[in-house]
Amino acid sequence: MQIDVTAFLWVFLVVVGFGFLVSWGSKQRQAQMQRLSAWATQRGWSYRASAPELVTRWSGPPFVGRGDVTDVFSGLINALPFTAFQYSWTSQSGDNSTTYRYPVVTMPLKAALPLLWVLPQNWENQLSNPLGSGDITFESAAFNELFMVSSDNDRYAYAVVHPRMMEYLMACPFRGWGLRIEGNNVIFFGRGPQLPDGVPAAASWLAGFVSLIPDHVYDQYATTAATGYAGSVTGLRPEATGADVIKTAFVGVWGLIWLSISGGMAFMVYAVLPSISGSGPQQWLFLIMPAAFVLIGILVVGFTVVRLIRGGVAIQQNRRDRERMTSRAPGVPDPGSGVGYSAPTDDQQSDR
């Protein structure tokens, strides 16, 4: 048996080169992590290279339920706790892939509040359909031109986005960023790579936003939503559309047909297999191929069943979360009922 030395050398060089690139990339990442950790320590913050648990912590944009959370900074800014990180996910289409990156800053609230979106108008084409609730109009025409605000409760939206808050939002230096109040968190996010030098400014701006939420908002609109509540654009998990159901059903039917045909062929092959003498490649081929075809059918059918189950679970969880988001905290009257609701005080009016 002759060995092609030239081909062997090329393969060896490719393997060595690939290993060198991997090693170099790993060293570069380790050096970057050390720099970021030192940078965070100087500010009294903590740093983690990654936080997989945050990938599924929220399910609304920019989160899609998969991807990576990296370069996580946590600490205090203006006496308020915050967490900032880079979220990224990759979309695959055939041989092409696109990676989307979003800098994110989150901050806890005093209590869980109903879902509220404040987005720049340039997000409208992407998010207007999933928002579900219409764009709420405010007295300021300048504000309406810059932002779209969405909530299931207009009075709640007006209470949060009062005149001083509108001025604060319009003066935001982070153009193109959006935010939402979800449960007991406010999430502030943009597009592009995270720049560590921008973390203090973004966290400081978000702290200012939180401080401008009037206390009467928590008193009147606090909900019993769970701390770990995760919502989509509407505050709920995405539900399958009619087209999604048809596609899934088509795949399931195709899988069942494939499974029935391949199963029948496998039965016939294994029925005649004992009559084939010897143990050469031909017999092994007859043994493996039918099982492989059957396995493909099983995987397709299993994929369909899993998708249907997940869709049903999402519907049930959405129904539960709708009840959560409309329920009130103990002792807090429903402001929409007119019972126990009083007009804002002078101080509250000044916030409005």
VEXMAR-30757 format. One record per residue (C-alpha): residue number from 1; x, y, z; residue in three letters. Coordinates in pm, 1 decimal. Example, Ala and Ser with C-alpha at 12.3 -4.5 7.8 and 13.67 -1.06 7.14 Angstrom:
// VEXMAR-30757
@i: 1	px: 1230.0	py: -450.0	pz: 780.0	aa: ala
@i: 2	px: 1367.0	py: -106.0	pz: 714.0	aa: ser
END
This chain:
// VEXMAR-30757
@i: 1	px: 0.0	py: 0.0	pz: 0.0	aa: met
@i: 2	px: 153.6	py: 329.8	pz: -114.9	aa: gln
@i: 3	px: 109.2	py: 654.9	pz: 75.4	aa: ile
@i: 4	px: 89.5	py: 988.0	pz: -105.5	aa: asp
@i: 5	px: 343.5	py: 1189.6	pz: 95.8	aa: val
@i: 6	px: 238.0	py: 1523.2	pz: -53.9	aa: thr
@i: 7	px: -126.5	py: 1471.4	pz: 35.5	aa: ala
@i: 8	px: -26.0	py: 1360.1	pz: 383.8	aa: phe
@i: 9	px: 181.7	py: 1675.6	pz: 434.9	aa: leu
@i: 10	px: -103.9	py: 1899.5	pz: 319.4	aa: trp
@i: 11	px: -343.3	py: 1733.2	pz: 562.0	aa: val
@i: 12	px: -85.4	py: 1765.4	pz: 839.8	aa: phe
@i: 13	px: -31.3	py: 2135.7	pz: 767.4	aa: leu
@i: 14	px: -405.4	py: 2203.5	pz: 761.5	aa: val
@i: 15	px: -456.2	py: 2028.1	pz: 1095.8	aa: val
@i: 16	px: -160.6	py: 2208.3	pz: 1254.7	aa: val
@i: 17	px: -274.6	py: 2544.1	pz: 1115.9	aa: gly
@i: 18	px: -626.5	py: 2493.1	pz: 1242.4	aa: phe
@i: 19	px: -495.4	py: 2399.3	pz: 1585.5	aa: gly
@i: 20	px: -275.5	py: 2708.8	pz: 1589.4	aa: phe
@i: 21	px: -570.6	py: 2935.0	pz: 1503.5	aa: leu
@i: 22	px: -784.8	py: 2777.4	pz: 1775.7	aa: val
@i: 23	px: -506.2	py: 2815.0	pz: 2031.1	aa: ser
@i: 24	px: -440.0	py: 3175.6	pz: 1928.9	aa: trp
@i: 25	px: -809.5	py: 3264.6	pz: 1946.7	aa: gly
@i: 26	px: -837.9	py: 3106.0	pz: 2290.4	aa: ser
@i: 27	px: -538.5	py: 3302.4	pz: 2419.7	aa: lys
@i: 28	px: -680.1	py: 3625.1	pz: 2279.0	aa: gln
@i: 29	px: -1013.2	py: 3561.1	pz: 2449.5	aa: arg
@i: 30	px: -841.9	py: 3480.3	pz: 2779.5	aa: gln
@i: 31	px: -645.8	py: 3805.5	pz: 2761.9	aa: ala
@i: 32	px: -963.8	py: 3999.9	pz: 2683.9	aa: gln
@i: 33	px: -1144.3	py: 3840.4	pz: 2977.4	aa: met
@i: 34	px: -860.6	py: 3936.5	pz: 3210.8	aa: gln
@i: 35	px: -872.5	py: 4297.8	pz: 3089.4	aa: arg
@i: 36	px: -1249.8	py: 4318.2	pz: 3133.3	aa: leu
@i: 37	px: -1230.9	py: 4161.7	pz: 3478.8	aa: ser
@i: 38	px: -967.8	py: 4416.0	pz: 3586.1	aa: ala
@i: 39	px: -1175.4	py: 4697.6	pz: 3433.4	aa: trp
@i: 40	px: -1483.1	py: 4585.8	pz: 3631.2	aa: ala
@i: 41	px: -1287.0	py: 4542.8	pz: 3954.1	aa: thr
@i: 42	px: -1160.7	py: 4900.9	pz: 3932.9	aa: gln
@i: 43	px: -1523.7	py: 5014.9	pz: 3944.0	aa: arg
@i: 44	px: -1625.0	py: 4782.1	pz: 4223.5	aa: gly
@i: 45	px: -1822.4	py: 4557.6	pz: 3987.3	aa: trp
@i: 46	px: -1808.1	py: 4186.5	pz: 3917.3	aa: ser
@i: 47	px: -1739.3	py: 4026.4	pz: 3580.3	aa: tyr
@i: 48	px: -1834.6	py: 3689.5	pz: 3432.0	aa: arg
@i: 49	px: -1728.0	py: 3567.6	pz: 3090.9	aa: ala
@i: 50	px: -2067.8	py: 3409.8	pz: 3026.8	aa: ser
@i: 51	px: -2407.5	py: 3351.4	pz: 3186.8	aa: ala
@i: 52	px: -2602.3	py: 3075.7	pz: 3003.7	aa: pro
@i: 53	px: -2893.7	py: 3105.8	pz: 3247.6	aa: glu
@i: 54	px: -2974.0	py: 3452.8	pz: 3111.8	aa: leu
@i: 55	px: -3028.9	py: 3325.7	pz: 2757.2	aa: val
@i: 56	px: -3379.5	py: 3206.4	pz: 2845.2	aa: thr
@i: 57	px: -3443.8	py: 3451.4	pz: 3129.8	aa: arg
@i: 58	px: -3655.4	py: 3665.6	pz: 2895.3	aa: trp
@i: 59	px: -3819.0	py: 3566.3	pz: 2567.4	aa: ser
@i: 60	px: -3911.9	py: 3901.7	pz: 2414.8	aa: gly
@i: 61	px: -3685.8	py: 4088.9	pz: 2171.2	aa: pro
@i: 62	px: -3397.7	py: 4091.1	pz: 2148.3	aa: pro
@i: 63	px: -3406.9	py: 3744.2	pz: 2309.8	aa: phe
@i: 64	px: -3506.8	py: 3449.6	pz: 2091.8	aa: val
@i: 65	px: -3460.1	py: 3163.7	pz: 2340.6	aa: gly
@i: 66	px: -3115.7	py: 3061.5	pz: 2215.5	aa: arg
@i: 67	px: -2774.4	py: 3213.7	pz: 2166.7	aa: gly
@i: 68	px: -2507.5	py: 3332.0	pz: 2407.4	aa: asp
@i: 69	px: -2477.5	py: 3582.0	pz: 2691.0	aa: val
@i: 70	px: -2119.5	py: 3697.1	pz: 2735.0	aa: thr
@i: 71	px: -1917.7	py: 3965.4	pz: 2913.3	aa: asp
@i: 72	px: -2155.6	py: 4007.4	pz: 3206.3	aa: val
@i: 73	px: -2100.1	py: 4303.9	pz: 3438.9	aa: phe
@i: 74	px: -2288.9	py: 4336.4	pz: 3767.5	aa: ser
@i: 75	px: -2272.7	py: 4600.9	pz: 4035.6	aa: gly
@i: 76	px: -2418.4	py: 4926.8	pz: 4159.2	aa: leu
@i: 77	px: -2467.8	py: 5247.1	pz: 3965.8	aa: ile
@i: 78	px: -2614.6	py: 5549.9	pz: 4141.6	aa: asn
@i: 79	px: -2687.9	py: 5316.5	pz: 4436.8	aa: ala
@i: 80	px: -2902.5	py: 5089.5	pz: 4215.7	aa: leu
@i: 81	px: -2807.7	py: 4732.0	pz: 4116.7	aa: pro
@i: 82	px: -2770.0	py: 4649.9	pz: 3748.1	aa: phe
@i: 83	px: -2653.4	py: 4376.6	pz: 3513.9	aa: thr
@i: 84	px: -2509.5	py: 4449.4	pz: 3169.5	aa: ala
@i: 85	px: -2407.8	py: 4196.9	pz: 2906.3	aa: phe
@i: 86	px: -2371.7	py: 4113.9	pz: 2538.5	aa: gln
@i: 87	px: -2644.3	py: 3893.6	pz: 2390.9	aa: tyr
@i: 88	px: -2591.0	py: 3730.4	pz: 2052.2	aa: ser
@i: 89	px: -2759.3	py: 3467.9	pz: 1841.9	aa: trp
@i: 90	px: -2701.3	py: 3327.0	pz: 1493.7	aa: thr
@i: 91	px: -2956.9	py: 3280.4	pz: 1218.2	aa: ser
@i: 92	px: -2882.0	py: 3001.0	pz: 971.9	aa: gln
@i: 93	px: -3024.9	py: 2998.5	pz: 619.4	aa: ser
@i: 94	px: -2877.7	py: 2725.1	pz: 403.2	aa: gly
@i: 95	px: -2503.9	py: 2784.2	pz: 380.3	aa: asp
@i: 96	px: -2537.9	py: 3143.7	pz: 500.1	aa: asn
@i: 97	px: -2540.2	py: 3254.2	pz: 861.1	aa: ser
@i: 98	px: -2591.2	py: 3592.1	pz: 1024.3	aa: thr
@i: 99	px: -2498.2	py: 3677.1	pz: 1382.3	aa: thr
@i: 100	px: -2699.9	py: 3941.6	pz: 1565.7	aa: tyr
@i: 101	px: -2550.3	py: 4120.9	pz: 1866.0	aa: arg
@i: 102	px: -2728.2	py: 4328.8	pz: 2127.3	aa: tyr
@i: 103	px: -2589.2	py: 4516.3	pz: 2427.5	aa: pro
@i: 104	px: -2833.5	py: 4476.1	pz: 2717.5	aa: val
@i: 105	px: -2865.3	py: 4645.1	pz: 3057.8	aa: val
@i: 106	px: -3118.9	py: 4525.6	pz: 3315.1	aa: thr
@i: 107	px: -3221.0	py: 4669.5	pz: 3650.3	aa: met
@i: 108	px: -3466.2	py: 4543.9	pz: 3915.2	aa: pro
@i: 109	px: -3773.5	py: 4744.3	pz: 4012.8	aa: leu
@i: 110	px: -3931.0	py: 4795.1	pz: 4353.8	aa: lys
@i: 111	px: -4219.0	py: 4565.2	pz: 4257.2	aa: ala
@i: 112	px: -4346.3	py: 4368.2	pz: 3960.1	aa: ala
@i: 113	px: -4531.7	py: 4586.3	pz: 3710.1	aa: leu
@i: 114	px: -4738.4	py: 4509.5	pz: 3399.4	aa: pro
@i: 115	px: -4563.4	py: 4490.2	pz: 3065.5	aa: leu
@i: 116	px: -4474.9	py: 4823.8	pz: 2904.5	aa: leu
@i: 117	px: -4276.5	py: 4887.1	pz: 2587.0	aa: trp
@i: 118	px: -4096.8	py: 5207.7	pz: 2490.4	aa: val
@i: 119	px: -3935.7	py: 5166.0	pz: 2150.6	aa: leu
@i: 120	px: -3786.1	py: 5406.1	pz: 1898.2	aa: pro
@i: 121	px: -4004.0	py: 5442.9	pz: 1591.6	aa: gln
@i: 122	px: -3740.2	py: 5277.6	pz: 1372.2	aa: asn
@i: 123	px: -3829.2	py: 4945.3	pz: 1540.1	aa: trp
@i: 124	px: -4191.5	py: 4973.3	pz: 1432.5	aa: glu
@i: 125	px: -4167.3	py: 4776.7	pz: 1108.0	aa: asn
@i: 126	px: -4014.0	py: 4482.1	pz: 1294.8	aa: gln
@i: 127	px: -4227.5	py: 4480.6	pz: 1607.5	aa: leu
@i: 128	px: -4561.4	py: 4646.0	pz: 1528.0	aa: ser
@i: 129	px: -4732.4	py: 4320.0	pz: 1435.3	aa: asn
@i: 130	px: -4625.9	py: 4119.3	pz: 1742.9	aa: pro
@i: 131	px: -4693.2	py: 4403.8	pz: 1985.1	aa: leu
@i: 132	px: -5062.0	py: 4326.4	pz: 1988.4	aa: gly
@i: 133	px: -5150.6	py: 4652.1	pz: 2163.0	aa: ser
@i: 134	px: -5170.5	py: 4970.0	pz: 1959.0	aa: gly
@i: 135	px: -4926.3	py: 5256.8	pz: 1980.0	aa: asp
@i: 136	px: -5038.5	py: 5484.3	pz: 2264.6	aa: ile
@i: 137	px: -5055.2	py: 5852.9	pz: 2172.5	aa: thr
@i: 138	px: -4918.2	py: 6117.1	pz: 2409.2	aa: phe
@i: 139	px: -4973.2	py: 6491.9	pz: 2423.0	aa: glu
@i: 140	px: -4621.9	py: 6564.7	pz: 2298.8	aa: ser
@i: 141	px: -4605.8	py: 6543.2	pz: 1919.5	aa: ala
@i: 142	px: -4225.6	py: 6544.0	pz: 1936.9	aa: ala
@i: 143	px: -4232.8	py: 6240.4	pz: 2167.9	aa: phe
@i: 144	px: -4479.4	py: 6056.1	pz: 1943.6	aa: asn
@i: 145	px: -4250.2	py: 6108.4	pz: 1645.7	aa: glu
@i: 146	px: -3955.5	py: 5954.7	pz: 1829.6	aa: leu
@i: 147	px: -4113.2	py: 5671.5	pz: 2029.7	aa: phe
@i: 148	px: -4385.7	py: 5411.6	pz: 2023.2	aa: met
@i: 149	px: -4527.6	py: 5308.1	pz: 2360.0	aa: val
@i: 150	px: -4737.6	py: 4996.4	pz: 2404.3	aa: ser
@i: 151	px: -4924.2	py: 4855.7	pz: 2703.5	aa: ser
@i: 152	px: -5253.4	py: 4682.2	pz: 2773.2	aa: asp
@i: 153	px: -5342.3	py: 4965.7	pz: 3011.9	aa: asn
@i: 154	px: -5325.4	py: 5321.9	pz: 2877.2	aa: asp
@i: 155	px: -5359.3	py: 5477.2	pz: 3224.5	aa: arg
@i: 156	px: -5064.7	py: 5274.9	pz: 3345.8	aa: tyr
@i: 157	px: -4856.9	py: 5386.0	pz: 3044.9	aa: ala
@i: 158	px: -4944.0	py: 5752.1	pz: 3108.6	aa: tyr
@i: 159	px: -4852.4	py: 5710.2	pz: 3475.8	aa: ala
@i: 160	px: -4506.5	py: 5576.2	pz: 3390.1	aa: val
@i: 161	px: -4436.9	py: 5798.8	pz: 3090.2	aa: val
@i: 162	px: -4529.5	py: 6131.4	pz: 3249.5	aa: his
@i: 163	px: -4403.6	py: 6467.3	pz: 3111.5	aa: pro
@i: 164	px: -4071.4	py: 6456.8	pz: 3297.0	aa: arg
@i: 165	px: -4017.2	py: 6098.3	pz: 3180.2	aa: met
@i: 166	px: -4091.9	py: 6200.6	pz: 2821.2	aa: met
@i: 167	px: -3827.8	py: 6471.6	pz: 2841.2	aa: glu
@i: 168	px: -3582.6	py: 6222.4	pz: 2987.3	aa: tyr
@i: 169	px: -3651.7	py: 5970.2	pz: 2708.7	aa: leu
@i: 170	px: -3618.7	py: 6230.5	pz: 2433.8	aa: met
@i: 171	px: -3282.0	py: 6336.6	pz: 2576.6	aa: ala
@i: 172	px: -3153.5	py: 5976.5	pz: 2583.4	aa: cys
@i: 173	px: -2804.6	py: 5964.9	pz: 2428.3	aa: pro
@i: 174	px: -2853.9	py: 5601.8	pz: 2324.7	aa: phe
@i: 175	px: -3043.8	py: 5654.7	pz: 2000.1	aa: arg
@i: 176	px: -3207.8	py: 5345.2	pz: 1859.3	aa: gly
@i: 177	px: -3224.3	py: 5166.8	pz: 2195.6	aa: trp
@i: 178	px: -3550.7	py: 5030.1	pz: 2330.5	aa: gly
@i: 179	px: -3669.4	py: 4932.8	pz: 2675.2	aa: leu
@i: 180	px: -3947.8	py: 4742.7	pz: 2840.7	aa: arg
@i: 181	px: -4077.2	py: 4689.3	pz: 3189.3	aa: ile
@i: 182	px: -4131.1	py: 4319.0	pz: 3242.1	aa: glu
@i: 183	px: -4228.9	py: 4191.1	pz: 3583.8	aa: gly
@i: 184	px: -3985.3	py: 4332.6	pz: 3837.3	aa: asn
@i: 185	px: -3720.6	py: 4421.0	pz: 3579.1	aa: asn
@i: 186	px: -3661.8	py: 4694.4	pz: 3326.1	aa: val
@i: 187	px: -3461.2	py: 4588.3	pz: 3019.6	aa: ile
@i: 188	px: -3267.4	py: 4839.8	pz: 2811.1	aa: phe
@i: 189	px: -3119.9	py: 4711.9	pz: 2484.3	aa: phe
@i: 190	px: -2964.5	py: 4828.7	pz: 2160.5	aa: gly
@i: 191	px: -2797.6	py: 4684.0	pz: 1854.0	aa: arg
@i: 192	px: -2437.3	py: 4602.8	pz: 1776.4	aa: gly
@i: 193	px: -2143.0	py: 4489.7	pz: 1986.9	aa: pro
@i: 194	px: -2117.1	py: 4579.1	pz: 2351.8	aa: gln
@i: 195	px: -1854.1	py: 4841.5	pz: 2424.2	aa: leu
@i: 196	px: -1743.4	py: 4815.9	pz: 2788.9	aa: pro
@i: 197	px: -1672.7	py: 5187.5	pz: 2803.1	aa: asp
@i: 198	px: -2039.8	py: 5247.7	pz: 2727.9	aa: gly
@i: 199	px: -2168.5	py: 5030.5	pz: 3013.0	aa: val
@i: 200	px: -2142.0	py: 5297.6	pz: 3286.6	aa: pro
@i: 201	px: -2331.1	py: 5553.7	pz: 3079.0	aa: ala
@i: 202	px: -2604.4	py: 5308.9	pz: 2976.3	aa: ala
@i: 203	px: -2648.6	py: 5178.6	pz: 3331.4	aa: ala
@i: 204	px: -2651.1	py: 5532.7	pz: 3469.4	aa: ser
@i: 205	px: -2916.2	py: 5640.4	pz: 3219.7	aa: trp
@i: 206	px: -3132.0	py: 5337.4	pz: 3307.3	aa: leu
@i: 207	px: -3095.7	py: 5419.6	pz: 3678.4	aa: ala
@i: 208	px: -3232.2	py: 5764.5	pz: 3599.2	aa: gly
@i: 209	px: -3527.4	py: 5609.0	pz: 3420.3	aa: phe
@i: 210	px: -3604.5	py: 5385.8	pz: 3718.5	aa: val
@i: 211	px: -3579.7	py: 5675.7	pz: 3962.1	aa: ser
@i: 212	px: -3836.8	py: 5870.4	pz: 3757.7	aa: leu
@i: 213	px: -4104.6	py: 5601.9	pz: 3797.8	aa: ile
@i: 214	px: -4339.7	py: 5755.5	pz: 4057.6	aa: pro
@i: 215	px: -4411.6	py: 5564.2	pz: 4377.5	aa: asp
@i: 216	px: -4784.8	py: 5577.2	pz: 4307.5	aa: his
@i: 217	px: -4723.6	py: 5358.9	pz: 3999.9	aa: val
@i: 218	px: -4607.5	py: 5077.1	pz: 4226.9	aa: tyr
@i: 219	px: -4894.7	py: 5143.0	pz: 4468.2	aa: asp
@i: 220	px: -5163.0	py: 5132.8	pz: 4197.8	aa: gln
@i: 221	px: -5030.3	py: 4891.5	pz: 3937.1	aa: tyr
@i: 222	px: -4813.2	py: 4638.6	pz: 4120.9	aa: ala
@i: 223	px: -4893.4	py: 4286.0	pz: 4005.9	aa: thr
@i: 224	px: -4839.2	py: 3941.1	pz: 4147.5	aa: thr
@i: 225	px: -4635.0	py: 3834.0	pz: 3844.0	aa: ala
@i: 226	px: -4361.2	py: 3590.2	pz: 3934.4	aa: ala
@i: 227	px: -4007.7	py: 3721.5	pz: 3964.1	aa: thr
@i: 228	px: -3892.9	py: 3488.3	pz: 3690.5	aa: gly
@i: 229	px: -4171.2	py: 3583.0	pz: 3453.9	aa: tyr
@i: 230	px: -4050.5	py: 3578.5	pz: 3095.0	aa: ala
@i: 231	px: -4255.1	py: 3735.9	pz: 2820.2	aa: gly
@i: 232	px: -4241.0	py: 3794.1	pz: 2448.1	aa: ser
@i: 233	px: -4332.6	py: 4121.4	pz: 2279.5	aa: val
@i: 234	px: -4683.9	py: 4098.6	pz: 2415.3	aa: thr
@i: 235	px: -4557.6	py: 3972.8	pz: 2750.0	aa: gly
@i: 236	px: -4645.5	py: 3617.8	pz: 2647.4	aa: leu
@i: 237	px: -4471.6	py: 3331.9	pz: 2474.5	aa: arg
@i: 238	px: -4500.9	py: 3322.2	pz: 2095.2	aa: pro
@i: 239	px: -4798.4	py: 3115.2	pz: 1982.8	aa: glu
@i: 240	px: -4812.4	py: 2928.4	pz: 1654.5	aa: ala
@i: 241	px: -4987.4	py: 3096.0	pz: 1363.9	aa: thr
@i: 242	px: -5211.2	py: 2911.8	pz: 1117.0	aa: gly
@i: 243	px: -4920.6	py: 2886.0	pz: 873.2	aa: ala
@i: 244	px: -4699.3	py: 2736.0	pz: 1146.2	aa: asp
@i: 245	px: -4961.1	py: 2470.9	pz: 1224.1	aa: val
@i: 246	px: -4996.9	py: 2380.1	pz: 854.9	aa: ile
@i: 247	px: -4619.8	py: 2352.0	pz: 810.4	aa: lys
@i: 248	px: -4583.1	py: 2138.8	pz: 1122.4	aa: thr
@i: 249	px: -4873.9	py: 1916.7	pz: 1020.8	aa: ala
@i: 250	px: -4726.1	py: 1874.6	pz: 671.3	aa: phe
@i: 251	px: -4390.3	py: 1770.5	pz: 817.7	aa: val
@i: 252	px: -4566.6	py: 1528.3	pz: 1052.5	aa: gly
@i: 253	px: -4769.0	py: 1368.1	pz: 771.6	aa: val
@i: 254	px: -4457.4	py: 1341.0	pz: 557.7	aa: trp
@i: 255	px: -4276.9	py: 1174.1	pz: 849.7	aa: gly
@i: 256	px: -4556.7	py: 923.7	pz: 902.8	aa: leu
@i: 257	px: -4561.4	py: 832.7	pz: 532.4	aa: ile
@i: 258	px: -4183.7	py: 797.1	pz: 530.2	aa: trp
@i: 259	px: -4194.9	py: 586.5	pz: 846.9	aa: leu
@i: 260	px: -4464.6	py: 354.8	pz: 711.8	aa: ser
@i: 261	px: -4283.1	py: 299.2	pz: 380.6	aa: ile
@i: 262	px: -3937.0	py: 258.4	pz: 534.8	aa: ser
@i: 263	px: -4079.2	py: 35.0	pz: 806.7	aa: gly
@i: 264	px: -4239.5	py: -192.3	pz: 549.1	aa: gly
@i: 265	px: -3920.4	py: -207.4	pz: 346.0	aa: met
@i: 266	px: -3718.7	py: -281.9	pz: 658.5	aa: ala
@i: 267	px: -3954.2	py: -565.4	pz: 747.0	aa: phe
@i: 268	px: -3916.9	py: -719.8	pz: 401.6	aa: met
@i: 269	px: -3538.6	py: -679.4	pz: 402.6	aa: val
@i: 270	px: -3497.9	py: -836.4	pz: 743.5	aa: tyr
@i: 271	px: -3731.5	py: -1117.0	pz: 637.8	aa: ala
@i: 272	px: -3497.7	py: -1216.8	pz: 354.0	aa: val
@i: 273	px: -3175.0	py: -1130.3	pz: 538.2	aa: leu
@i: 274	px: -3125.6	py: -1482.5	pz: 683.4	aa: pro
@i: 275	px: -3119.5	py: -1621.4	pz: 329.3	aa: ser
@i: 276	px: -2815.2	py: -1408.0	pz: 245.9	aa: ile
@i: 277	px: -2504.3	py: -1608.9	pz: 323.2	aa: ser
@i: 278	px: -2179.2	py: -1471.1	pz: 447.8	aa: gly
@i: 279	px: -2099.0	py: -1164.9	pz: 648.5	aa: ser
@i: 280	px: -1953.0	py: -934.5	pz: 385.0	aa: gly
@i: 281	px: -2026.1	py: -567.7	pz: 311.7	aa: pro
@i: 282	px: -2343.6	py: -656.8	pz: 124.1	aa: gln
@i: 283	px: -2505.4	py: -810.0	pz: 431.5	aa: gln
@i: 284	px: -2397.6	py: -519.2	pz: 651.5	aa: trp
@i: 285	px: -2544.2	py: -276.5	pz: 398.5	aa: leu
@i: 286	px: -2874.1	py: -462.8	pz: 402.9	aa: phe
@i: 287	px: -2863.4	py: -450.2	pz: 782.7	aa: leu
@i: 288	px: -2784.4	py: -79.3	pz: 829.2	aa: ile
@i: 289	px: -2971.8	py: 100.6	pz: 550.2	aa: met
@i: 290	px: -3330.3	py: 1.0	pz: 645.3	aa: pro
@i: 291	px: -3266.9	py: 92.7	pz: 1008.4	aa: ala
@i: 292	px: -3129.7	py: 432.2	pz: 900.8	aa: ala
@i: 293	px: -3439.4	py: 508.3	pz: 691.9	aa: phe
@i: 294	px: -3666.8	py: 406.5	pz: 978.6	aa: val
@i: 295	px: -3466.4	py: 624.5	pz: 1217.2	aa: leu
@i: 296	px: -3515.6	py: 927.7	pz: 990.4	aa: ile
@i: 297	px: -3890.1	py: 874.8	pz: 1000.2	aa: gly
@i: 298	px: -3889.3	py: 839.3	pz: 1378.2	aa: ile
@i: 299	px: -3689.6	py: 1162.1	pz: 1418.8	aa: leu
@i: 300	px: -3924.1	py: 1358.1	pz: 1192.3	aa: val
@i: 301	px: -4233.7	py: 1231.8	pz: 1372.0	aa: val
@i: 302	px: -4070.8	py: 1298.4	pz: 1708.9	aa: gly
@i: 303	px: -3979.9	py: 1652.2	pz: 1603.3	aa: phe
@i: 304	px: -4342.1	py: 1714.3	pz: 1503.5	aa: thr
@i: 305	px: -4478.3	py: 1578.9	pz: 1830.5	aa: val
@i: 306	px: -4235.8	py: 1793.4	pz: 2032.1	aa: val
@i: 307	px: -4336.5	py: 2107.3	pz: 1841.1	aa: arg
@i: 308	px: -4705.2	py: 2035.2	pz: 1892.8	aa: leu
@i: 309	px: -4650.6	py: 1974.8	pz: 2264.7	aa: ile
@i: 310	px: -4448.0	py: 2294.6	pz: 2300.6	aa: arg
@i: 311	px: -4716.3	py: 2489.0	pz: 2116.9	aa: gly
@i: 312	px: -4985.5	py: 2353.1	pz: 2346.9	aa: gly
@i: 313	px: -4775.7	py: 2428.3	pz: 2653.7	aa: val
@i: 314	px: -4717.7	py: 2785.9	pz: 2532.0	aa: ala
@i: 315	px: -5091.7	py: 2839.4	pz: 2494.9	aa: ile
@i: 316	px: -5155.8	py: 2710.1	pz: 2845.9	aa: gln
@i: 317	px: -4874.5	py: 2917.9	pz: 2995.1	aa: gln
@i: 318	px: -4993.3	py: 3226.6	pz: 2811.4	aa: asn
@i: 319	px: -5340.1	py: 3177.2	pz: 2954.6	aa: arg
@i: 320	px: -5190.2	py: 3151.3	pz: 3302.4	aa: arg
@i: 321	px: -4970.9	py: 3458.2	pz: 3250.8	aa: asp
@i: 322	px: -5261.7	py: 3665.3	pz: 3123.1	aa: arg
@i: 323	px: -5432.0	py: 3592.8	pz: 3454.1	aa: glu
@i: 324	px: -5110.9	py: 3680.9	pz: 3639.0	aa: arg
@i: 325	px: -5068.1	py: 4010.1	pz: 3461.3	aa: met
@i: 326	px: -5424.3	py: 4116.6	pz: 3533.2	aa: thr
@i: 327	px: -5421.8	py: 4006.5	pz: 3896.4	aa: ser
@i: 328	px: -5349.8	py: 4256.1	pz: 4169.4	aa: arg
@i: 329	px: -5112.7	py: 4243.0	pz: 4462.3	aa: ala
@i: 330	px: -5286.0	py: 4185.1	pz: 4798.1	aa: pro
@i: 331	px: -5441.8	py: 4505.8	pz: 4927.9	aa: gly
@i: 332	px: -5396.5	py: 4696.7	pz: 4601.2	aa: val
@i: 333	px: -5730.1	py: 4795.1	pz: 4440.9	aa: pro
@i: 334	px: -5779.7	py: 4781.1	pz: 4067.6	aa: asp
@i: 335	px: -5755.9	py: 5143.2	pz: 3946.6	aa: pro
@i: 336	px: -5984.7	py: 5062.1	pz: 3658.9	aa: gly
@i: 337	px: -6266.2	py: 4952.9	pz: 3888.6	aa: ser
@i: 338	px: -6314.3	py: 5291.4	pz: 4055.5	aa: gly
@i: 339	px: -6298.6	py: 5124.6	pz: 4396.7	aa: val
@i: 340	px: -6041.6	py: 5266.4	pz: 4634.9	aa: gly
@i: 341	px: -5891.2	py: 5478.3	pz: 4356.2	aa: tyr
@i: 342	px: -5810.5	py: 5838.3	pz: 4427.4	aa: ser
@i: 343	px: -5671.0	py: 6111.3	pz: 4208.0	aa: ala
@i: 344	px: -5294.4	py: 6165.3	pz: 4228.3	aa: pro
@i: 345	px: -5169.7	py: 6402.3	pz: 4493.2	aa: thr
@i: 346	px: -5008.8	py: 6734.0	pz: 4405.7	aa: asp
@i: 347	px: -4667.4	py: 6569.7	pz: 4413.4	aa: asp
@i: 348	px: -4792.2	py: 6293.8	pz: 4186.7	aa: gln
@i: 349	px: -4949.4	py: 6548.2	pz: 3953.9	aa: gln
@i: 350	px: -4612.9	py: 6717.8	pz: 3919.9	aa: ser
@i: 351	px: -4470.3	py: 6384.2	pz: 3807.6	aa: asp
@i: 352	px: -4743.4	py: 6348.2	pz: 3555.2	aa: arg
END
